[in-house]
């Protein structure tokens, strides 16, 4: 809006405000908002901080294309997660923003895990140290390139030489992430798991999440499954969970690989794989060949063979649909091993508890045998 037009509207609304019977009440924020919604051009005549205005009023003032109004509206939209609306405001913000205000916006975008918007932000404003650090960690910068102040500012934990686990825990699980988005997302999953550990308390004890940056080399492999290799020594643990950006979640031996698409249901499903549970949807290829080629109880939820030899009450499963022999599962209903989004049934929880206990007893026996061998 031209300076002349602003001057005209300022003079006009000074007359309106001073002659209004409601003028004494304009010091009240609610009254100011109501007045500005009826007379948006009055924004140029009242002394008001746009950050004190509600989103509805800022929406009415949007056509003024005032940078400070746009910035205040952007904050509202980011807080509410309305990023489809916010994308129209990036090019209409103030030329300069205070360091405090910019860092506040950075923290808000990190909280919402909006990495694309953080990159956009760096293109329109001179990055603060905080923004540079966020973007570096999102790119997987080596941990030794970060100083203590940067780590404290983003609340990032680096991998120590040793990790202390609960001595009562049956399975110790180390959690690692290769970038900031993976670090934040894995923390979300961990926190949810800690609210109700499965299959019961102390079955799997999850460490805090550690940032390892580019020491974790990840790529998409066969059929899109994420494959990650650690390029440094790790503290002792029973299992490892790593999180990266792209690919499909999977378990290979004692390592689980999750991605930003993995939710809590995927985490629990993959934890069941740690205990030897097999998928109850149709498997294919080499796995179908070797798993479905001989009879017996192959997993807590999988028997291969004939119906008369299957455990009592078990029903046919889809697991070996492409294998030589038939497969059977414990329950007629679909389970979490067939559809990850289903809740864990009590029957499968008990099967899982039993398997965790069995595995733990075997591990204790091995430790005892090894200790005896050393003594002898």
N, C-alpha and C positions, 0 to 999 in steps of 0.2 A: 504494500500500500504506500502511495506517495506521501511525502512529508506534508504537502498541502492538504491532502485528504485527511490525514491524521489530525492536523491542526483544526480543520473544519469540524470534524466529529468531536474533538475534544471540547471545543467551544460550545457546540450544540448540547452535549451531555452535561456540561457544567451547569447550563441553564436548567436542564431537565432535573438534575439531581438537587440543585439548590431550591427549586420550586416544588419538589415532591414532598408530600406529607410524610412519606416513608423515609426521608433522608436521615433522620436521627438513628434509624435502625440499621443503616448500611454498615455500621461497624461490626455487626454480627455476621459471622461467616455464612450462615444459612441465608440471611437476607442478601448478602453480596452475591451469592451464587444464584439466587432466584432473580435478582435484578439483572445480572449479566446474561442469564439465559433469555430474558425478555429483550434486553438491549445489549447485544454483544459488543457493539462499537464503543460502549461505555468503558470497555477495558482500558482504553487510552486515557481515561480521565480519573480512574480510581487507583489508589495506591494499594495494590494487592499482590501477594506472592502467588503465582499460578500453582505452585506446589501445595497450596492450602485449599485449592478448589477440587470438588469431586469430578470424577470422570465425565459425568453427564454434562456438566458445565463446560469442561474443556472440549468436549465433542462439539458443543455449540459455537465455541470460539475457534474451532479448527480452520474455518474459512478465512480467518484473518492472516493465517500463515505466519504467525509470530513465532520465532525460534524458541523462546522460553516457554510458550504455551505448548508447542510441539514436544519439547523435552519433558515437560510435566506429564503430558498425555502418554508419552512413550513409557514412562515409569509405571503409570497405571496399567497400561496394556501388558507390559512384561510381568507385572505382579499377578495379573489375572490369566496369564498364559495365552493371550490373544495375539499371537505373533503374526497371524495373517493380516491383521489390521496394522500392526506396528511396522511392517515392511515399507509402508508408504511414507514413513516419517524420517527415515534415516538421512535423506538428503535435504531435510528442512530443519535441521537442528542448529543451535548456535554455533558460530565459528569456533568459539573456545568455550570449554566447560571447566569449572574448577576441578582441581585434582581430587578433592574430597567427593564431589558429586560424580565424577567419572568412575572413581573406585567403587562408589556405592552401586553404580549401574553394572560394573564388572562383576561384583559379588552377587548381585541379583541374577545375572545371566548364568553365572557358574552354578548357583543354587538351582536354577531351572534346567541346568545342563544344556544350554543353548550355545553350542560351540560355533555354529555357522554365524550367529549374530555377533559373537565375540570377534570373529575374523572381520566381519563387516565394520565393526566399531573401530578396529585398528586402521581401516582405510580412510576414515573420516576425521580421526583425531590423532594427535601425536600420542603414541602409547605411553602410559605411565609404566613404572617398573613392574607394578602388579600385573598389568595387562601383558607385558612382554613375557613375564614369568609364566602366566597362565597359558599363553600360546606356545611357549617353548615346551612346557610339560605336556601339553596336548600333542605335540609332535614327537614326544618320546625322547627328550633330551637326556643325556647321560646324567645319572644322579650326582656324580662328583662335580658337575658343572653348576650345581645349585648351592647357594650359601645358606647358612642357618636362618637368616632373616627371611629369605624367600620361602623356605620350608615352613617356618612358623606362620608366615602370612597366609599360606594356603592350607595349613594343617595337613601337611603331607608327611607320612612316615616312610623312612628308608629302611631297607632290609639290614638287620644287624647280623653279626656273625652267629649268634645263637638266639633261639626263641624259646621262652619258657612256657610250657603247656601245663594244664591241670594234671597232676599226677594220677587222678582218679579217672582220667579220660581213656577210653578204649582205642580211639583213633585220633591222632593229631594231624590237623590239616593246615598246610601253609598256603596263604592267599597272596597272589602277586598280580600286578597290573602293569601294562606297558605304556600307558598314557593317562592323562588326567581324567578323560571321560570314563575310561575303564575303571580307574581308581574310585571315582565317585559312585559308579553304578554297582561295582562289586561291594562297596560299603553298604549300599541300600539293600542288596540281597542278604548280606551277612547280618545286618541289623534285624531284618525280618525273621531270619532263621533263629537268631538268638532269643526271640520272643517265645518260640515254641520249638525247641530242638527235636529233630526226628532221627530215629524212631522214638528216642527217649533221651533224657538228660545224660550227658557224658558219652553218648554213642560216638559223636563226631565233635571235636572241639576245634573251632575255627580260630585261627590266629587273627590279629588285626590285619588289615590290608596293607601291603607294602608296595611302594612304587619302585620299579626296577628299570623303567625307561627302555632304551634300546638294547639292554642286555637280554631282553626277551625278543627273539626273532620269530615273527609270525607271518603266515601266509595262508591263502586258501588252497587246500589240496584236493584230493580226489572227491568228486561229487560235491564240492563246495565246503567240505569239512575244514574247520580251522585247525591249523597245525602250528604249534609253538615249540621252540627249542630254547632252553636257557643257556646263555653263554657265560655263566659264572657259577661258582660253587654255591650250594645252598645249605642253610641250617638243616639239621636232622628233623624229619617228620615222617609220618606214615603215608600221607597223601599230599598231593599238590593241586591247587586250583589256580589256574591262570585266566586272566581276562584280557581280550584284545578287541579290536574294532569290528572286524568283518568275519563272516563264515558261519558254519553251523556248529552247534555245541556237540561235544563228544567226550568219551572217556577212552583213553588208551593206557592200559596197565594201571599205574597209580596216579596218573595225571588226568585231570579234568580240564578241558578248555571251554570257556564260556565266551560269549561275545555280547556286544551292546544290545542285541536282540533277545538275549536270554532273560527270562523272568524267573520269579521264585519257583514256579512249578517246574521249570527246566532244571533248576538247581537241585531240587529234591529228587527228581527223576534220575539225574546223573549220579547223585549220592547213592541211590539204590544200586546203580551199576558198580560202584565201589564195593558193595557187599555181594556182588555176583549175580544180581537179578538180570534177567534177559528181557529184551523187548518182546511184547506180545503182538506186535504187528508183523507182517510178513517180512522176513529177511531174505537176502538174495546173494548171488555170487558165491565167492569162496567161503564166506561164513555159513551160508545155508548148506554148502557141501560138507564141511567138516562137522558142524554142530548137529546136523540132522542125519548123520550117516551111521550113528551107533546108538544103542538103547541105553537107558538109565536116567537117573535124576541128575540133570545137568546144572540146575540152578534152583534156588528156593521156590521159584515159580515156573519151572520148566521140567517136564518129564518127556523123554523121547521113547517111543515104542508103540505097543498095541494097547487098546483100551482096557483089556482085562488085566494088564500088568500095571496100569497107572494107579497112583494113590487113590484111595476111596474118595469119591465126590468130585474128582477132577474132571474137567471137560476139555474138549478139543480146542486147541489154540491155533491162531493163524501163523505162528512163528515159523513153522516149517512148511508153509504152503508151497515153496519152491525147492524143498528138500526131498530126500528119498523116503524118510520115515515120518510118521505123524507126531505132532507135539500136543501136549496137554498142559493145562494151567489150573490153578486152585479154585477159580470162581467163574461162574457163568457170566456175571456182570463184567462190563469193561473195567479195567483198572488203570492206575497211573502209569503202568508199564506199556499200555497200549495207546492211551491218550494222556499226554503229560498234564493237560489242564484239569483233569479230574482230581478230586480230593483223594488223599490217601485213605483207603478203607481201613477199618480196624483189623480185618483179617490180614491184610498185607502188612500192616504195622507190626502185628504180632509175629508174622513170619520174618520180618526184617529184624526185630529185636532178638529173635532166636538165633539168626545168622550172625549178627554182630557179636553176641555172646559166644557162639561157637568159635568164630574167628579169633576172638580175644583169648579164649582158653588155649587154642592152638599156639598163638603167639607167646603166651606165658610159658607154655611147655617147652617151646623152642629156646626161649631165653634161659630157662632152668637147665636144659640139656647143655647149652653152650657154656654156662657158668660151671657146670660139673666137669665138662671137658677141660676147661682152663685150670681147674683145681687139680685134676688128675695129672 
